[in-house]
Amino acid sequence: MSDGGDAMKNVIEVNGVSIRYITGDFKNIGLKEYVIRRLTGRYHVKEFWADKDITFSLDSGDMLSIIGSNGAGKSTLLKAVSGIMIPTEGSVTTNGKIAALLELTSGFDADLTVRENTYLRGAMLGYTREFMDEKYEDIIAFAELGEFQDHTFKQLSSGMKSRLAFSIACLVNPDILILDEVLSVGDGAFRKKSGNKMKEILASGVTGILVSHSIEQIRELSNKILWLDHGRQVTFTEDVQTCCDAYEEFMNTKKAPKSDEQIREMAEAFQRRKLEQKGKKHQQQVKQVEAYIREGNQPAVDAALAILRENRPDLLAENVTGNTKG
């Protein structure tokens, strides 16, 4: 299920990236004890590989979703792509201006106002004051923060902060947009609005990377998907639906696949389980309808009809047609 790409067209190319964290007890023992232990060979460090040998490439207009359970290495990988971290091994090549939202409050000052933070964030992304003057009203309008422009950032709810961050990133015309769980914050209406905005941005040729725990959102927005498990690349593929099916099965079984064949088997198992659950739900609803009809009173009949309208409107249509003919 791994897909290659032409390096000449790649907006993002990640080649064999591994990222290692080294931990020791330096902070606990102090400088003197550290020197003594180093000289006597008693100072030990621990290595932790957050990501190991990750490879993928994206072209203009691609939307990559990265999936994986907590601790899979998703956010660490985004930091390497964004240029915040340098890989221990491998390379990351990007072509274009990057707007990255890796943490909700990154790039914002809690004591500055919404207005001041908008200009601050724009400056950090490399945009001029004149450019931000042109975009400011659109940013505030999209974020729905017109009444809060002079409030300090710390006074905003998490949903408001997310709306502001997303609006700035989207409306300053980046070439590459990187989002870590940002689209999952906020109310349902704004999530739909931001999803539509993402589609519009991708259609314009912007390349996107999204980390999200919303499989529904991933299915809707992505044309490529990268699955990580404990820092290991499970797959990188354009078959988003099959991969999502397999991942949903993984969330149920907690057993990660080790081959493309196992991914397909897990996807098929998920579809079977989904059909079984649908069948059980249908049987429960049939029993519920029968119970309502046996009661015979009008509220019970209305409840039965409501279930039929939701699940079998064709039966009601046939009944109406039959009555009309009669």
C-alpha positions in Angstrom: 0.0 0.0 0.0 3.0 2.3 -0.1 3.0 4.9 -2.8 5.9 6.7 -4.4 6.1 10.2 -6.0 8.1 12.2 -8.4 10.8 14.1 -6.4 10.6 17.0 -9.0 7.0 17.7 -8.1 7.2 17.1 -4.4 6.1 19.9 -2.1 7.1 17.8 0.9 9.5 14.9 0.9 10.3 12.9 4.0 13.0 10.3 3.5 14.0 7.8 6.2 13.3 10.1 9.1 14.0 8.9 12.6 13.9 11.1 15.7 15.5 10.1 18.9 15.1 11.5 22.4 17.9 11.0 24.9 17.1 11.2 28.6 19.4 11.1 31.6 19.4 12.2 35.3 21.5 15.3 34.8 18.8 17.7 36.3 18.5 15.5 39.4 22.2 14.9 40.2 23.7 18.3 39.4 26.9 19.3 37.4 29.4 18.0 40.0 27.9 14.5 40.2 27.4 14.4 36.5 31.1 15.0 35.8 32.1 12.4 38.4 29.8 9.8 36.9 31.0 10.6 33.4 34.6 10.2 34.4 33.9 6.9 36.3 31.6 5.5 33.6 28.6 5.5 35.8 26.5 8.0 33.9 23.9 6.4 31.8 21.4 7.7 29.3 18.2 6.2 27.8 17.3 6.4 24.2 13.7 6.7 23.0 12.9 6.6 19.2 9.7 8.7 18.8 9.8 8.0 15.0 11.7 5.4 13.1 12.4 5.3 9.3 9.4 7.4 8.1 9.2 8.0 4.4 6.5 9.8 2.3 6.1 12.5 -0.3 3.3 15.0 -1.0 2.5 17.0 -4.1 0.6 20.3 -4.5 -3.0 19.9 -3.4 -2.4 16.7 -1.4 -4.0 16.4 2.0 -2.2 13.9 4.2 -3.8 12.7 7.4 -1.6 11.0 10.0 -3.3 8.5 12.2 -2.1 6.5 15.2 -2.9 6.1 18.9 -1.4 8.4 21.5 2.4 8.0 21.6 2.6 6.9 18.0 5.0 9.8 17.0 2.5 11.9 15.1 3.2 15.3 16.7 7.0 14.7 16.8 6.9 14.0 13.0 4.9 17.2 12.4 7.6 19.2 14.3 10.3 17.8 12.0 8.3 18.6 8.8 7.6 22.1 10.2 11.4 22.7 10.8 11.1 22.9 14.5 13.1 19.7 15.1 16.0 18.3 13.1 15.7 14.6 12.5 18.3 12.3 14.1 18.4 10.4 10.9 17.0 11.0 7.4 15.9 14.2 5.7 12.9 16.5 5.3 12.6 18.7 2.2 9.8 21.3 1.9 9.1 23.8 -0.9 7.0 26.7 0.1 5.9 28.8 3.0 4.6 26.8 6.0 1.8 27.7 8.4 1.8 25.2 11.2 -0.6 24.9 14.1 1.0 22.3 16.3 -0.3 23.5 19.7 -3.4 25.6 20.4 -1.6 28.4 22.1 1.7 28.3 20.2 2.7 31.7 18.8 0.3 33.6 21.0 0.9 35.8 24.1 -1.7 35.3 26.8 -1.6 38.9 27.9 -2.0 40.5 24.5 -5.3 41.2 22.9 -6.9 39.3 20.0 -5.9 42.1 17.7 -2.3 42.3 18.9 -1.9 38.5 18.7 -3.2 38.3 15.2 -0.5 40.7 14.0 2.1 38.9 16.2 1.2 35.5 14.7 1.3 37.0 11.2 4.8 38.4 11.8 6.0 35.1 13.1 4.8 33.5 9.9 6.8 36.1 7.9 4.1 38.5 6.8 4.4 42.3 6.6 2.2 44.7 8.6 0.7 45.9 5.3 -0.3 42.3 4.4 -1.9 41.7 7.8 -3.8 45.0 7.5 -5.4 43.7 4.4 -6.2 40.3 5.9 -7.2 41.3 9.4 -10.9 41.9 9.0 -11.3 38.6 7.1 -9.4 36.7 9.8 -11.6 38.1 12.6 -14.8 37.6 10.6 -14.0 34.0 9.8 -13.0 33.3 13.5 -16.3 35.0 14.6 -14.4 37.1 17.1 -15.6 40.6 16.1 -16.8 41.3 19.7 -13.6 40.0 21.3 -10.9 41.9 19.4 -9.8 43.9 22.5 -10.1 40.9 24.9 -6.8 39.4 26.0 -6.0 35.9 24.6 -6.2 34.3 28.0 -9.8 35.4 28.3 -10.8 33.4 25.3 -12.3 29.9 25.5 -10.3 27.0 23.9 -12.8 27.0 21.0 -12.2 30.7 20.4 -8.4 30.3 20.5 -8.7 27.5 18.0 -10.9 29.5 15.7 -8.4 32.4 15.7 -5.4 30.1 15.1 -7.1 28.3 12.3 -8.3 31.6 10.7 -4.8 33.1 10.7 -3.2 30.0 9.3 -5.8 29.6 6.5 -6.2 33.2 5.4 -2.5 34.2 5.1 -2.0 32.1 1.9 0.5 29.4 3.0 1.9 26.9 0.6 1.9 24.2 3.2 -0.7 24.0 6.0 0.0 21.7 9.0 -2.7 21.1 11.6 -2.4 19.1 14.8 -5.9 18.4 16.2 -7.0 22.0 15.5 -10.0 21.0 13.4 -11.4 18.9 16.2 -11.8 21.9 18.6 -14.8 24.2 18.5 -18.5 23.7 18.1 -20.0 21.6 15.3 -20.9 24.6 13.1 -17.3 25.8 13.1 -15.9 22.4 12.5 -18.1 22.1 9.4 -17.1 25.6 8.4 -13.4 24.9 8.8 -13.7 21.6 7.0 -15.2 23.4 4.0 -12.4 26.0 4.2 -9.9 23.2 4.1 -11.4 21.8 0.9 -11.3 25.3 -0.6 -7.6 25.7 0.4 -6.6 22.3 -1.0 -8.4 23.0 -4.3 -6.3 26.1 -4.6 -3.1 23.9 -4.6 -2.1 24.2 -0.9 -0.6 21.0 0.5 -2.0 20.0 3.9 -1.0 17.7 6.7 -3.6 16.9 9.4 -3.4 15.0 12.6 -6.9 14.1 13.9 -8.6 11.4 15.9 -11.8 12.0 13.9 -11.9 9.2 11.3 -15.0 10.7 9.7 -13.0 14.0 9.2 -10.1 12.1 7.7 -12.3 10.1 5.3 -13.8 13.4 4.1 -10.7 15.5 3.7 -7.7 13.3 2.9 -6.4 11.8 -0.4 -3.4 10.3 1.3 -2.9 8.7 4.8 0.1 7.8 7.0 -0.5 5.3 9.8 2.1 5.3 12.6 2.3 2.8 15.5 4.8 3.3 18.3 7.0 5.4 15.9 6.9 2.8 13.2 5.4 3.4 9.8 2.5 0.9 9.3 1.6 2.3 5.8 1.5 5.3 3.6 -1.2 5.0 0.9 -3.7 6.7 -1.2 -6.3 4.1 -0.3 -7.7 6.2 2.5 -11.0 4.3 3.0 -9.4 0.9 3.3 -6.8 2.3 5.7 -9.4 4.0 7.8 -11.5 0.8 7.9 -8.4 -1.2 9.1 -7.6 1.5 11.6 -11.1 1.4 13.1 -10.7 -2.4 13.4 -7.3 -1.8 15.1 -9.0 0.5 17.6 -11.3 -2.4 18.5 -8.7 -5.1 18.6 -5.5 -3.1 19.5 -3.5 -5.4 17.2 -1.5 -3.4 14.6 -1.1 -5.0 11.1 2.3 -6.1 10.0 1.7 -6.2 6.2 -0.5 -4.8 3.5 -2.4 -8.1 3.4 -3.2 -7.8 7.1 -4.4 -4.2 6.5 -6.9 -5.5 3.9 -8.0 -8.3 6.1 -8.6 -5.9 9.0 -10.6 -3.6 6.7 -12.8 -6.5 5.6 -13.3 -7.5 9.3 -14.4 -4.0 10.1 -17.0 -4.0 7.3 -18.3 -7.4 8.4 -18.6 -6.2 12.0 -20.3 -3.0 10.8 -22.9 -5.1 8.9 -23.5 -7.3 11.9 -24.0 -4.3 14.1 -26.4 -2.8 11.6 -28.3 -6.1 11.5 -28.6 -6.3 15.2 -29.8 -2.7 15.4 -32.4 -3.5 12.7 -33.7 -6.5 14.7 -34.0 -4.4 17.8 -35.9 -1.7 15.9 -38.3 -4.3 14.4 -39.1 -5.6 17.9 -39.6 -2.1 19.1 -42.0 -1.4 16.2 -43.9 -4.6 17.0 -44.2 -3.6 20.6 -45.5 -0.2 19.8 -48.1 -1.6 17.4 -49.3 -4.1 20.1 -49.9 -1.2 22.4 -52.3 0.2 19.8 -52.6 3.8 21.1 -51.8 6.8 18.9 -48.5 7.8 20.6 -47.2 4.3 20.2 -48.3 4.2 16.5 -46.6 7.6 16.0 -43.4 6.2 17.6 -43.5 3.2 15.3 -44.0 5.4 12.2 -41.0 7.5 13.3 -38.7 4.5 13.3 -40.0 3.4 9.9 -39.5 6.9 8.4 -35.9 6.8 9.6 -35.0 3.3 8.6 -37.5 2.1 6.0 -39.2 5.0 4.3 -39.7 2.7 1.2 -42.2 0.7 3.2 -44.2 3.8 4.0 -44.1 4.9 0.4 -45.3 1.5 -0.8 -48.1 1.6 1.7 -49.2 5.1 0.6 -49.1 4.0 -3.0 -51.1 0.9 -2.3 -53.7 2.9 -0.4 -53.9 5.4 -3.3 -54.4 2.6 -5.9 -57.1 1.0 -3.6 
